[in-house]
């Protein structure tokens, strides 16, 4: 498309910036097709147009209906001839009905009696439909949406491009074709064709963006239509992966845009802050640049301008800086009074020390840069109004440590209850969904004491009900409830077994599950690869049997019919950029398209789960769990069970072991201080051996620990680095993990114990009977546990690529 054509279209999208900066940028990159004022069918004479409308292709529906449509079309053409223009489109643009919404036919009806006609509104609408299908007139998208017609899509499909619509539908799986959302998506494509002409294959990215901008509703259908066209390769490779959320996202703002949000009055200082942010932008991520711009532009300089109008220098008098320090220490918050009114009160600002530290760094950086580039920064070098003592965060860190330790100690004991609730909610949701899907439409079913009534019809192509009405008459979407229950359960299980961050959880992919062969024994150990996030360092975690069970369940759920995990794009809300398509584990299908599960969904699932569990804190209020709480609990529990702190540091992905120790809420405050003093004394004696990076030998010892836990019946589950506390009485030991393959051996041991008990009873060895009975009870308990595990577990191929597959992909990439 030429630059001139693109420029001619852009004025139609003056309000696109209200949709978000990302949408505005996309409109410029992918403009819609230029709107022409003339083309062959619109330049034809009235008789030529009427002759075309009499062709069999336009005679859809009943014969009488076609006659009414012709009457309406003839009146419309005669009316349009009263307006200036050398084509029907130019005349339409000049008439009063072109920009109008409802009631567009009123001017035509008022004029028609002058030629002896009295058309009804229905015949005029039918005639307009004929003219649109014949591509004689192309109304605007706004007009088409304000005058929506259920006949537009089937009529335009049969007349304009039946093969295009048929091919598009044929490319979709059967469960998507006959749904209500699919019909709405086809209607969106028909509107684009009616407004811009052409066929389905002629639609470009900008056409869909223009419709999305105009759409006050139906955005889900428009996004689905876009996904269909993109998946069949109609759009260029650099087109956005999805239009979800595009109406509100702004993407990454430039330093200028970040600063200009606060309307600074002093332009030299505003330019200085912009230049400073641009200089720092190369060294920090966008997630850090945003609070830096807020601290300097809003909380520092905008505040100074508000209280000292006309200020234009960084060299602040003592009274000005002292007043600012006092103001930044507090903030105004809204408080609701018992009578329902809201008042603003002052409260301490928790981030005051951080803001002052950023402002001090701003002054010191400029002073340092002035030495290297005096012509650029020398003019602004000034003494910092903040001392190092002003920016001390020691007390804040201590308070934060106390709060987090209290929070961890409060939540660690109730974690088993939360795990049980998550599993119970999932089982309950599954039971309801299975009963709903197996019940006929219009019938009732009872699930776990609740009675539900199904609707008489469904909008789903698979014939399954979309919802159910409970006893109170409330509509329940049991399929959505099962989805949320599943991802809530999966989140609790994965976070408590790994301690990873929420952003790392959402970035887990099918390729994150890898294998490692122990060099000493050749045993293959499953590992979970955590992608770089906060520290920009990837790490590997051992996958326990419990974690492997959860991951296999997730993989089995998200796999497509071809066995592969679909590729989806996720949006990094921190960096405000799109990640490339990946086989993410946290994905679900919404309105026919695969989307990544958002962080908000995870938090909402946890909230609902906690509400159902009834877990409360010490004051009796509902206990709140955040995803990061599981990370603190994981580290605390690991160190409590004997994991060395520097190993825990590697597993957690911390850059400093002090951070790891800060997460570990193990002792009361005085015990923590005593332990720190002990470490300080020992460090002075053996500084090279304390709190260092893990050596290769220690890591091998850590991996080898799992080899030394192998027993005849399975594996010992004791903590790392600990000796057996049960004198190797494995059958009685609660931490024995029996392998299903060793079931015959365990049954033999149980039978042997039964024979020995019978012998002791015959011989009167009463001292032997009690001990043998305890051992037999332990064996029977483990057999029962094996039976329960056999019913619950299913073997699922995780699809870990082999070395040959990886090598082949690398070779193909090199060939390209």
Beta strands, then each sheet from edge to edge (+ up, - down):
strand 1: 330-336
strand 2: 342-348
strand 3: 444-447
strand 4: 450-454
strand 5: 468-469
strand 6: 475-476
strand 7: 513-517
strand 8: 524-530
strand 9: 539-542
strand 10: 571-572
strand 11: 577-578
strand 12: 587-590
strand 13: 593-596
strand 14: 714-716
strand 15: 736-738
sheet 1: 1+ 2-
sheet 2: 3+ 4- 5+ 6-
sheet 3: 7+ 8- 9+
sheet 4: 10+ 11-
sheet 5: 12+ 13-
sheet 6: 14+ 15-
end
